[in-house]
């Protein structure tokens, strides 16, 4: 939606919303299959999954929409107020539990409250007639080449590959190495993965929405986020060394360096992820990302062909190495794309 800056913000938002619904429909059988494999009750769980996915999608689109047409205050509130709503709801439920001994709602309920709150900023995309946004009106449209020229099928395939890899990583680790090893790996991954996501949301999306206001070299953004991951890993080492954490958390040390490298290079790639949309290379970008996912998947499933179990630390080291090299190559390619904005 941010890439199609030649369209009025409301129209681009509506098209992105419909496209997201279609991709969600295609991915729905995958979600049902995963729930079936996990042996969780399908229907109650699927209802929560659908609600969370739908309103989180709305919130993500609302954040992008406010980048195009909203003021700085609206952009900040669209990001901060949903989280505040979640915290307030949790506090209210805690007080009610202390006073009346009521049953706590499931954790998904609090996240859902936040996503629903964030979705309200999307309503104006349907309430207003499409008009040229301030960022679009103030730009020289003859010099703007922003567009997402990918076919719908390619967008769906790209979305599916991302979902597949993140899901397969957890399922395969659980299958081969058990819940403890999976817990160590996923805990670090969730903490470190916050930085690439932050770079995408706070940098790449902003550059797409305001292409003429980008003044910082993306390399600085990427390396700054990489440095933050290194600092987080140092904090983890310190906590373990001084025994601020339970001794059982020492198991994360085997995953620390590989995940720092993988997510660090992911930050570099995220810092340049706007370039393909500025240079008519979005389709090539999707194919490159899916090729990397295919290579990562091959490394991930390698233990299936071995006669003896593979050491989890060695497996993660190999997976992170391939991921890091692939992301570095992707970053270099994107950095060499000429920015036409």
N, C-alpha and C positions, 0 to 999 in steps of 0.2 A: 504494500500500500504506500509506503514511503518512497519507493522507487518510482512509482507512477506519478511523479510530481506535475506532469503535464495535464493531469486530470484535476478537476476541482476536488477538494479534500473530501467533501461529503460523498461524491460519486465513487472516488477511489476506495473510501472506507466501506461503502455498501458492496462493491465488487469483491473486496478482500474478505468481507464477512461471508458472502455467499460461497466464495471459493474455499474458505476454511471449513464451512459446513460440509461441502462435498468431500473434501479430504478426510474430514472426521468420519463421514459415512463409510468411506473406503477402508479406513483403519479400524472401524468398529468390529469386524470379524476377528481381527488380530487381538483386540482387547478381550473378546469373548474366549478366544482360544487360550490366551494366557491365564485367564481366570480359571478355565477348566483344568489346565495343567497344574495350577497352584492348589487345586482341590478346595478353594474357597467357595462359599455359597454364591452362586453366580448372580441371582437376581438382586438381592440387597446390595451386594458389592457393585454390580453393574450400574445400578441407579446412582450410587454415590460417584462412581467414575464419570458417568455422563454429566451429572450436575457440575462436578468440579471442572471437567474439561470444557463444558459449554461456557460457564461464567469466567473461567480463567482466560479463555480465548477472547471473550468480550472485553475483559480488562486489558489484555495486551493490545488489542486494537484501539481501545480508548486512549491508552498512553501514547500510541503513535498518532492518533487523531489530534490530541491536544498539542503535540509537537508541531503540527501544521497550522492549526488555527487558534490555539489557546495562548493566553498570556503566560508569563513566567509563573505567576501564582497558580494558575489553573494546571500547568504542567507539574508543578511540585505537589499540589493537592491530589492530583490523580494518582500519584505514586505513594504519597504518605498516608492519606486518610484511610484507604482500605486496610493497611496494616494496623492503623490505630483502631479501626472498627473491630478487628479481630481481637486485639488486646483488651479493649473495653468489654467485649462480649465475654471473653474468658474471665475477666475480673467479676463481672456481674454474676455469671454462673457460679463462681467460687463463693461469692457472698451468699447467694441463695442456698448453696449446699451447706454452708456453715450455719445458716439460720434455720433452714427447714429440712435439711438432710435429704435433698432431692438427688436424683440420679444425674450424673454428668452426661451431657450429650457426647457423641463420639468426636474425636479430634477433627475429623473431616468437616464437622459442622462449623467449627471456628474458621477454618480456611474458606469455607463456602461463604460465610458472612463477609469476609474481606473481598472475595471475588465479586460478589453481588454489588457491594458498595462501589467497587471500581468500575463496574459496568454502567453506572449511571452517566458517566461522561460520554458514553457512546450514543446515548439517546438523541443528542442534538444532531447527529449525522443523518437521522431520519426525520427529525422535527423541522430542519431547515432545508430550504431549497439549495441545490448546489451553487456555490459561488467560488470565485477565485480567492484562494487564501492569501494572507498578507505576504507570506514567503514567496508564493508563486507570482503575485502581482509585482513585487519589488525586484524580481529577477529578470534578467534578459533571457527570454525563452529561446532565443536563437542560439544561445550558448549552452543550453541545458540538454543533455542527452540521457537523463535518468529514465530508465524504464526496466520493467521486468518482462523480458521477451520470451520467457519459458512457456512451453505448452503446459496445459493443465496436467496432463499425464506425467510430465517430467517433475512438476511440483509435487505431485502425489508420491512419485517414486523417491524423490529426495526426502520428503517427510517420513516415508516408510523406512528408509535406510537409517535415519537418525533414531527412530523409535526402536527399530530392530536391534541396532547395536547396543543401545543403553539397556534394553531388556535382556538380550542374550548374554551380556557381560555378567549380570547378576545371576541369571539362571544357571549358566555354565559354572560359575564360581561356586554356587551353592551345590551343584551336582558333584563336582570333583573334590572340593575342599571343605565343604561343610559350612554351618552357620557362623562359626566363630571367625574363620578366615574371611568369609563374606562380609561380616560385620566390620572387621578392621578395614577392609578395602573400601567399602561403601561409605563409611564414616568420613574417612579422609577425602574421598572423591566428592562427597557432597559439600564439604567445606571449601576445597580448592576450586571446584567447578563454579562457585559463586563469582569468581573473578572474571573468567571468560564471558559469563552471562552479563556481568556488570559492564564490561567493555562494549559488548554488543548493544546494550540498552542505552548506556550513558554516552557512548561515543559514536558508534557506527550508525545507529538510528538517527541521532541528532544531525550527523553530517548529511544523511540522506534527506532529512526534512529541511535543513538549512544549508544547502550546498555552498553558498557563497560566504558563510561565516566560519568555515573551518580554517583555523590558522595554525594548528599544531601538527607537527609531523607525526603520522601514525606510528612510526617506530618508537617514538618517545612514550606514547600511550601504551603500546604493547610491552615494552621493557619495564615500564613503571608497574604494570599489573603483574608481570613476571616477578619483579622484585617483591611485591606484596605477598606472592605465594611463597617465596623463599623466607620471608619474615614469619609468615604463618607456620611454616615447617620448623623454623627455629624456636618459635613459641611452644610448639608441640614437643620438640626435643627437650626444652627446658623443663616443661611440666613433668615429663617422664623422668628426667635426670634427678630432679629434686623431689620426686615421688609425690607430686601434687595429684597425680592420677593413680588409680589402682594399678598394681604391678601387672595385672593381666593385659593392660593397654600397651605393654611393650611389644606386643605382636604387630602393632602398626608400623614399627620401625622398618620392617622388611618392605613395606609399600611406600615409604616416605619419598625416597629419591626418585623412583620411577614415576610416581604420580606428580611430583613437583615438575619434572621434565615434561611429561605429557600435557598437563594443564598449563604450564608456562608457555609452551609453544602454541597451545590453543588460544592463549591470550594474544599472541602475536598475530595469529590468523584472524582472530576477531577484530583486531584493530584495522585490518585492511579489508574486512568483509563487505564494505560498501563499494569498493572499487569496481567489481564486476558489473554492478548495476549502473555505474557511471560511464561505462565503456562498452555497453552492448555485449557483455561477455557473461551474462547471467546463466545462459544454458551451459556454457563451458564450465562455469563454476560448479553447477550442480553435478555434471558428469564427473568432474575431478573429485568432488566430495564423496560421491557414491563409489568411485573407484577406490578411494582410500578406505571406505567402510568395508568394501569387499576384501581388501588386503588385511585389514584388522580382523575381520571375521575368520579368515584362514588361520591366522596366528591363534585366535581365540579357541578354535575347535581342534587345534593340533593334537591335544592329548587323546582325542578319540582314536588316532592312528598309532598310538604308542602302546607297547605291551606292558609297560610299568608306569605307575602313577608319576606325574610330573610335579616337581617341587613348586609350590605356589609362588614363591619369591622369584624363581627363575622364569616362570610363566609370565608373571606380571612385568618383569624386566624386559622380556622379549616383546610383549605386547606394547609396552610404553615406548620402547626403542623404535619399533615400526611406526607407531602413532606419531612420535616426535619428528622423525625424519620426514614422514609424509606431510605433516602440518608445516614443517619448515619449507619444504618444496612448494606447497600451496601458497605460503606467505610470500615467498620470493616471486612467484609468478604474479600474484595480485599486486605486489609492490611495483612491478615493472609495467603494469597496465597504465597507460597514459590517462591521467585524470582530465577529462574534457570539460569539467565544470569550472 
